[in-house]
Amino acid sequence: MVQAAAPARADRVPVLMYHRVEPVLAASERRYAVSTAQFAAQLDWLAAHGWQPCTLAAFMAWYLDGAALPPRSVLISFDDGFAGLHAQVLPQLARRGWPATVFLVSALIGGREGWLAREQQASGAAHALLSAAQIAEMAAAGIEFHSHSRHHARLTELDDERLADELAGSRAELQQLLGTAVEAIAYPYGGVDDRVRQAAARAGYRLGFSVEPGFNRAAGPALAVRRLDITGFDTPARFGRKLNLGTNDGSLAYQLRYVGRRLAARLRPHAAGGTP
């Protein structure tokens, strides 16, 4: 009797990192935001090229516990929890039946952010964050929510007491709001070191999401998951290069250099052996 072949499994999974998604964007905002049309085009690109968005729960089971994920799985994530996600992202994902994960700033739910207004936005305007009612509606539609700290603090700059409050406090607040386990954190500003990772583990987080680019492979460092930064400068072609190469540099020049390095690596063993 011929035994059926085992189903193919993902050997590496990229995680996409978004922030804001809005219909119209000033040039100054494109570093941290994509337009609604761009986002829709990127989802279309994923579908056309056979990518399958997965839940954070499925990613965690694959990454930590060795569970199977289909090839070309991808995790879509959003930092901060901007209110625009409810109007601009939820309909796009719901139309396709796709999941995503949002990392919330727990003490500011229903309020307004201050970090982009201070540091990135020429206008100085603060953006609204998701309300509890919007979060509940998105959760009912299959969107998962986890932590982005309590106040969007630079965690590496905090003393031990405040660090514990930002990490454990956020997890407790979100679990009370959501009624589900909160087991993952995305570090604000990507600020993380060994002390922060140890504090995150003590607070009960099983996964920590960084801003370091690259692919993720199963059994990698639990509190140092890699993500690809998606911005308003990413055309569909640039977006595709980021995803396929596991890099934040989506330029054609980077792709050519990448292909050149791979070709050179393949030729080196033959050159070392000489001509037969």
Disulfide bonds with the S-S distance in Angstrom:
none
